[in-house]
Amino acid sequence: MSARNGDKSRFHRERKQKIARRKRTQELLHRPGTLQKPAAASSRVKPQTVAQ
């Protein structure tokens, strides 16, 4: 890392990795034939309170 340029190479490498990761995630989510389950409110577990 140079004093003038700072951390440019690491920053741009990580930036490209993040963009590629987002792209892969979006492709997986929008892939045809993939079932997306809606979140059901009834499947939540109610928190238990301590009896006093």
N, C-alpha and C positions, 0 to 999 in steps of 0.2 A: 504494500500500500504506500503510495507516494504522498508527500505532503501537499502537492499541488492538486492532484486528481482525486485524492481521497479514496473512497471505497467503490469507485464506479463499476469495476468489473464484477464484484460480488453483488452489488445492487442490481445490475442488469441481468446477471445470471439468475438470481432469485426471482426477479420480476418475470422473466420468461417462463420459469418453472411454475409460478403462480398462475399465469395466463393459461398455460397448457393444462394444469390441473383443473381449472374452472371449465375449460372447454371439454375435457374428458367427462367431467361430472355432468355437465349439461347434456352431452350426447347420450350418456347412460340414462338420464332421467327422461329424455324425449325419444328414446328408442321405441319403435313400434313393437307391440307384443308384450311390453312390460306393464304389469298391473300395478297401479298405484292405489294403495289402501287408504281410504279416508280415515282420519282419526276419529274414533268413536268416543263419545263422552261417557258412555256407560262402562267402558273398559277401565276407567280410572279407579284406582284404589283410594278409598277414603282414609285419611290419616286417623290413627287411633289416639284417643286421649287417655291420659293416665287417670284412673279413678282415684279420687281423693277422699 
